[in-house]
Amino acid sequence: LAEAQGCLPRGFEVAHDQIFIKNTSAAAAFATKGAPLSIADDGAKITVASPKVSFTFDRAAGAVTSYRVGGTEYFAEGFGLQPNFWRAPTDNDYGNSMPRRLHVWKESSRNFKVTEASAQKEGDAVRLTVTYLLAAGNTYKVGYTVWPSGAVEVEAAFASAERRAVNVGPTEAQLEATFTPGAAEGRKR
């Protein structure tokens, strides 16, 4: 310090080193090119596939049950992508009766109904759109855009029982930690 400040004397060293923190901008673009995708809908499942990628949505389970890229399956049997609006309660949650008050959200995470599921081509990609009816009467719409490279973009919109839609955009964590199969091969769009 050039001058004394409060209880710190003149000449006191406040800091001796600085660390540069990299300024990270938007995530690099992911690869999108690959063999053309096909859509197979047998009424029970919708599968988007090419020789490199396979993405399967099961209407009865209400979940994406298979995601395979380059021969590697990314979901263990019995697991997949589906809506989840619940987390394990903490002691404080029990103290304020949260599990009892908000039980409908636990039910909305396991007792939902697929009201609509469809897939259509959008350029080189295929967009799979799923609408869920939740236990509280809310609707939740999820769009999966599958690219020929195996990359998948996910968008979601939640509508209250009054049907006022609210878009749920990507979080900062999602923007910084995007998973792209084969990312080591390059990140060219």
C-alpha positions as a printed NumPy array, in Angstrom:
array([[  0.   ,   0.   ,   0.   ],
       [  1.28 ,   3.488,  -0.811],
       [ -0.554,   4.859,   2.251],
       [ -1.855,   3.182,   5.407],
       [ -5.466,   2.038,   5.143],
       [ -7.389,   1.165,   8.29 ],
       [ -5.324,  -1.385,  10.235],
       [ -2.991,  -2.044,   7.26 ],
       [  0.322,  -0.149,   7.416],
       [  1.994,   1.734,   4.577],
       [  4.017,  -0.724,   2.411],
       [  1.76 ,  -3.719,   3.211],
       [  1.679,  -6.217,   0.328],
       [ -1.956,  -6.856,  -0.641],
       [ -1.245,  -9.339,  -3.43 ],
       [  1.869, -10.864,  -4.895],
       [  0.608, -12.613,  -8.022],
       [ -2.284, -12.586, -10.413],
       [ -3.778, -15.462, -12.342],
       [ -5.167, -14.888, -15.821],
       [ -8.658, -16.37 , -16.151],
       [ -9.434, -17.257, -19.724],
       [-12.426, -15.456, -21.139],
       [-14.571, -18.223, -22.572],
       [-17.078, -17.343, -25.231],
       [-19.787, -19.498, -26.775],
       [-18.952, -23.176, -27.26 ],
       [-17.336, -24.094, -30.55 ],
       [-19.691, -25.314, -33.254],
       [-20.205, -29.061, -33.433],
       [-19.892, -31.261, -36.491],
       [-23.138, -31.825, -38.392],
       [-22.145, -33.656, -41.574],
       [-22.671, -37.342, -42.167],
       [-24.77 , -39.902, -44.02 ],
       [-28.429, -38.988, -44.596],
       [-30.828, -39.781, -41.743],
       [-33.981, -41.866, -42.093],
       [-37.104, -41.909, -39.911],
       [-38.879, -45.132, -38.877],
       [-42.147, -44.852, -36.907],
       [-43.876, -48.131, -36.04 ],
       [-46.416, -46.548, -33.673],
       [-44.589, -47.671, -30.532],
       [-41.154, -46.198, -31.271],
       [-39.652, -43.51 , -33.465],
       [-36.115, -44.192, -34.659],
       [-33.886, -41.709, -36.44 ],
       [-30.975, -43.584, -38.023],
       [-28.087, -43.672, -40.448],
       [-25.081, -46.013, -40.682],
       [-23.376, -43.849, -38.003],
       [-26.183, -42.851, -35.617],
       [-29.369, -44.288, -34.105],
       [-31.693, -42.299, -31.821],
       [-34.833, -44.062, -30.521],
       [-37.822, -42.598, -28.661],
       [-40.226, -45.063, -26.99 ],
       [-43.777, -43.684, -26.733],
       [-44.877, -46.102, -23.967],
       [-41.84 , -45.349, -21.781],
       [-42.016, -41.661, -22.667],
       [-38.251, -41.599, -23.017],
       [-35.371, -41.673, -25.446],
       [-34.28 , -45.261, -24.83 ],
       [-31.336, -45.584, -27.198],
       [-28.655, -43.21 , -28.442],
       [-25.911, -44.909, -30.451],
       [-23.134, -43.181, -32.375],
       [-20.376, -45.01 , -34.225],
       [-21.404, -48.312, -32.627],
       [-21.259, -46.983, -29.039],
       [-24.504, -47.055, -27.034],
       [-24.676, -44.122, -24.597],
       [-27.663, -45.297, -22.501],
       [-27.575, -48.344, -20.246],
       [-30.604, -50.596, -20.523],
       [-33.522, -49.124, -18.608],
       [-32.163, -45.585, -18.701],
       [-32.665, -42.748, -21.123],
       [-33.791, -39.159, -21.475],
       [-37.128, -38.213, -19.959],
       [-38.559, -35.244, -18.054],
       [-37.584, -34.898, -14.404],
       [-38.962, -32.162, -12.153],
       [-37.903, -33.635,  -8.795],
       [-34.764, -33.897,  -6.707],
       [-34.023, -35.734,  -3.487],
       [-35.25 , -33.659,  -0.534],
       [-32.793, -32.323,   2.033],
       [-33.351, -32.053,   5.801],
       [-34.418, -28.424,   5.336],
       [-36.962, -29.532,   2.726],
       [-38.505, -31.961,   5.211],
       [-38.521, -29.195,   7.815],
       [-40.664, -26.967,   5.618],
       [-42.858, -29.852,   4.35 ],
       [-41.641, -29.461,   0.766],
       [-42.053, -33.17 ,  -0.127],
       [-45.728, -33.042,   0.905],
       [-46.463, -29.605,  -0.587],
       [-44.759, -30.239,  -3.927],
       [-45.454, -33.948,  -4.356],
       [-47.205, -33.253,  -7.667],
       [-43.758, -32.54 ,  -9.2  ],
       [-42.485, -35.932,  -8.075],
       [-45.526, -37.479,  -9.734],
       [-44.923, -35.336, -12.834],
       [-41.475, -36.912, -13.116],
       [-42.765, -40.467, -13.298],
       [-46.469, -40.413, -14.141],
       [-46.677, -38.429, -17.339],
       [-48.368, -39.176, -20.601],
       [-47.016, -38.671, -24.103],
       [-49.786, -36.832, -25.946],
       [-47.905, -36.361, -29.2  ],
       [-44.643, -37.571, -30.738],
       [-43.548, -36.956, -34.311],
       [-40.422, -36.596, -36.411],
       [-39.753, -34.659, -39.579],
       [-36.745, -33.783, -41.689],
       [-35.348, -30.261, -41.401],
       [-32.629, -29.953, -44.009],
       [-29.914, -32.508, -43.201],
       [-31.225, -32.982, -39.647],
       [-34.322, -34.656, -38.215],
       [-36.401, -32.966, -35.527],
       [-38.215, -35.254, -33.092],
       [-40.893, -33.393, -31.118],
       [-42.541, -34.864, -28.01 ],
       [-45.35 , -33.341, -25.933],
       [-46.002, -34.631, -22.41 ],
       [-49.059, -34.107, -20.199],
       [-47.868, -33.863, -16.602],
       [-49.725, -34.882, -13.437],
       [-50.656, -31.288, -12.548],
       [-52.188, -30.665, -15.98 ],
       [-49.139, -28.841, -17.34 ],
       [-47.635, -29.621, -20.724],
       [-43.952, -30.046, -21.443],
       [-42.69 , -30.045, -25.024],
       [-39.223, -31.309, -25.948],
       [-37.569, -31.049, -29.352],
       [-34.571, -33.216, -30.236],
       [-32.712, -32.164, -33.382],
       [-30.562, -35.101, -34.518],
       [-27.715, -34.296, -36.913],
       [-26.102, -36.825, -39.301],
       [-22.863, -36.573, -37.264],
       [-24.653, -37.893, -34.163],
       [-24.824, -34.538, -32.372],
       [-28.19 , -33.826, -30.752],
       [-29.606, -30.412, -29.838],
       [-32.367, -30.326, -27.22 ],
       [-34.94 , -27.569, -26.7  ],
       [-37.734, -27.561, -24.129],
       [-40.841, -25.486, -23.442],
       [-43.07 , -25.713, -20.379],
       [-46.699, -24.549, -20.388],
       [-48.625, -24.007, -17.172],
       [-52.12 , -25.4  , -16.765],
       [-53.288, -22.043, -18.166],
       [-51.181, -22.871, -21.287],
       [-48.809, -19.911, -21.125],
       [-45.642, -21.304, -22.683],
       [-42.264, -20.517, -21.149],
       [-39.163, -21.382, -23.155],
       [-36.453, -23.11 , -21.17 ],
       [-33.198, -22.132, -22.858],
       [-29.789, -23.623, -22.301],
       [-28.087, -22.91 , -18.991],
       [-24.575, -21.5  , -18.773],
       [-23.369, -24.962, -17.733],
       [-24.957, -26.528, -20.819],
       [-23.353, -23.957, -23.096],
       [-19.939, -24.646, -21.579],
       [-20.253, -28.438, -21.329],
       [-21.854, -29.651, -24.535],
       [-21.317, -33.319, -25.317],
       [-20.661, -34.116, -28.947],
       [-19.811, -37.709, -29.875],
       [-16.549, -37.906, -31.79 ],
       [-15.593, -34.348, -30.796],
       [-11.945, -35.36 , -31.064],
       [-12.506, -35.75 , -34.822],
       [-12.942, -31.986, -35.154],
       [-15.505, -29.341, -34.47 ],
       [-16.378, -28.121, -37.949],
       [-19.957, -27.328, -38.806]])
